[in-house]
Amino acid sequence: MKKKLSLFKELFTDYPNIAILHINNSLELINNTLEEIKVQNNGNIKYIPFIDENSAKLKATAREFEYVVLGDILSYCSNQEMILKLMYKALENSGNIIILEKISNDNKYEILELLENIGFQAPNCIELFDDFHIFTAKKMHHWDNGL
């Protein structure tokens, strides 16, 4: 597992004062790795525990985070598109979204399509962990939705 978490850590680029948003549905798998990234970059992580869809409806400032990490929450949200649009707004231009979803949810292609429809670029699914898909995508300035 240590090697897999090390590979997961490589999804993050070093940014001084990195700002990460982590909305988490009791998925503790990556918490220590995120803390390592925070310390290494003298950054901060805003943790939001996922209780229901309302807990993911944040009132973030536009372009507040370099990374948004969603830990097994999308399949519990009836309006996934709205949640992802909020995350898009919260990301810096050229910021990244990382989504962990249980493989058993069988929603790989739906999430990839949602990411693309919202305006995220280069949506991708990585099969690194045994029980979770990792989706990655990038917000590119002046591509699609802009903001």
Secondary structure as UniProt FT lines:
FT   HELIX           2..9
FT   TURN            10..11
FT   TURN            16..17
FT   STRAND          19..24
FT   HELIX           28..30
FT   HELIX           31..40
FT   TURN            41..42
FT   STRAND          44..49
FT   HELIX           53..56
FT   TURN            62..63
FT   STRAND          65..71
FT   HELIX           74..76
FT   HELIX           80..90
FT   STRAND          91..102
FT   HELIX           103..105
FT   HELIX           108..118
FT   STRAND          121..126
FT   STRAND          132..138
FT   TURN            141..142
FT   TURN            144..145
//
